[in-house]
Each structure stands twice: as structure tokens, then as C-alpha cells.
């Protein structure tokens, strides 16, 4: 999608500090980190919100989570713990309308998150 910030990052039009990429997903550093480690993991396929995920996307969503776990291991935060967050729509905190998974770690997480 031409106007989508994350589509433009995935395609290389907008620069980002890429930490992982494959044919399905791209992961990069969040520009406003909320933890010592804060990565954004996005599918290359544009899906606006969680509400737009179709049955044929199930494997892709599983891949997002799998890559998050892999990155947590590489960042040495898997054993101490980390948080995965996916917001949906403005009321849920979503500001970029391309689904994305936040990987947060390196500090103690609190509950409720806000």
C-alpha cells in the first residue's frame, strides 16, 4: 500500500534499523522505544488491523510470533521474559494501520500495562 508507513519500511522506501527480514516479515527497532529492547515485527503483506486477518493469514501470524521468540533469544531476553503486544484500532492504541507485533524486553514489565 503506497501510503502505509510500514509497507514503505518493508519495501526499503523509508529507512529503518532492520534487525530481521525474510520473504514474509520484517523486524526493526522502534523509533520510540518503551523498553531496553523494543522491536516491531510486521508482515510484508498489508493487513490494516487484527480485525482484517483472514483464515489464510493464520500461518503468517504464527510466523510473526515465531520470529519474535527467535529475536528474544538472540537479544538474550527469552529466559528473563518479554512482552508481545499487538494493538487493534485507535481505542486499542494502534497508530499505524498495518498490523505489527511489539517485542518489548530488558526491563521488568508491570501490569496492568496502561
C-alpha positions in Angstrom: 0.0 0.0 0.0 1.6 3.2 -1.2 0.6 5.5 1.8 1.4 3.0 4.5 4.5 3.8 6.7 5.2 0.1 7.4 4.7 -1.0 3.8 7.3 1.6 2.9 9.7 0.4 5.5 9.3 -3.2 4.4 10.0 -2.2 0.8 13.0 -0.1 1.7 11.5 3.2 0.6 11.7 4.5 4.2 14.9 3.6 6.1 14.8 1.8 9.4 17.2 -0.2 11.5 16.2 -3.7 10.2 17.1 -6.5 12.7 15.5 -9.3 10.7 13.8 -9.9 7.3 12.6 -12.8 5.2 10.1 -13.2 2.4 7.1 -12.8 4.8 8.2 -10.4 7.6 10.4 -7.5 8.5 11.6 -6.6 12.1 13.1 -3.3 13.1 13.9 -1.1 16.0 11.0 1.0 17.3 11.8 4.8 16.9 10.2 5.5 20.3 11.4 2.5 22.5 9.4 1.7 25.6 11.9 -0.8 26.9 15.6 -1.6 26.6 14.7 -3.8 23.7 11.7 -2.7 21.6 11.4 -4.3 18.1 8.5 -4.0 15.7 7.7 -7.1 13.6 5.5 -6.6 10.6 4.2 -8.8 7.8 5.2 -7.7 4.3 1.5 -8.2 3.4 -0.6 -5.2 4.2 -3.2 -6.1 6.8 -4.7 -3.0 8.4 -5.9 -4.3 11.8 -6.3 -7.6 13.6 -9.9 -7.4 12.5 -8.8 -7.8 8.9 -6.9 -11.0 9.4 -8.3 -13.8 7.2 -8.1 -17.5 7.7 -5.4 -17.7 5.0 -3.3 -15.4 7.2 -3.1 -17.7 10.2 0.3 -19.2 9.2 1.7 -15.7 8.6 0.5 -14.6 12.1 2.2 -17.6 13.6 5.3 -16.7 11.8 5.3 -13.2 13.3 5.2 -14.8 16.8 7.9 -17.3 15.9 10.2 -14.6 14.7 9.5 -12.6 17.9 10.6 -15.6 20.0 13.7 -16.0 17.9 14.6 -12.4 18.3 14.1 -12.6 22.1 16.6 -15.5 22.2 19.1 -13.5 20.1 18.6 -10.5 22.4 19.2 -12.7 25.5 15.8 -11.8 27.0 13.9 -15.0 26.4 14.7 -16.6 29.7 14.1 -13.5 31.9 10.9 -12.7 30.0 9.5 -10.3 27.5 6.2 -9.0 26.3 4.5 -9.2 22.9 1.8 -6.6 22.2 -0.5 -6.2 19.2 -2.9 -3.2 19.3 -6.1 -3.0 17.4 -7.7 0.3 16.2 -7.3 3.7 17.8 -9.0 2.8 21.0 -6.6 -0.1 21.5 -3.6 2.1 20.9 -2.9 1.3 17.2 -1.4 4.3 15.5 -0.1 2.7 12.3 -2.8 0.8 10.5 -0.7 -2.1 9.3 -0.7 -5.0 11.9 2.5 -5.2 13.9 3.8 -7.0 16.9 5.8 -5.1 19.5 8.5 -7.2 21.2 9.5 -5.5 24.5 12.1 -6.7 27.0 15.1 -5.9 29.0 13.2 -4.4 31.9 10.6 -5.6 34.4 7.1 -5.3 32.8 4.2 -4.2 35.0 0.5 -5.0 35.0 -1.8 -3.5 34.0 0.1 -2.1 31.1 -2.0 1.1 30.8 
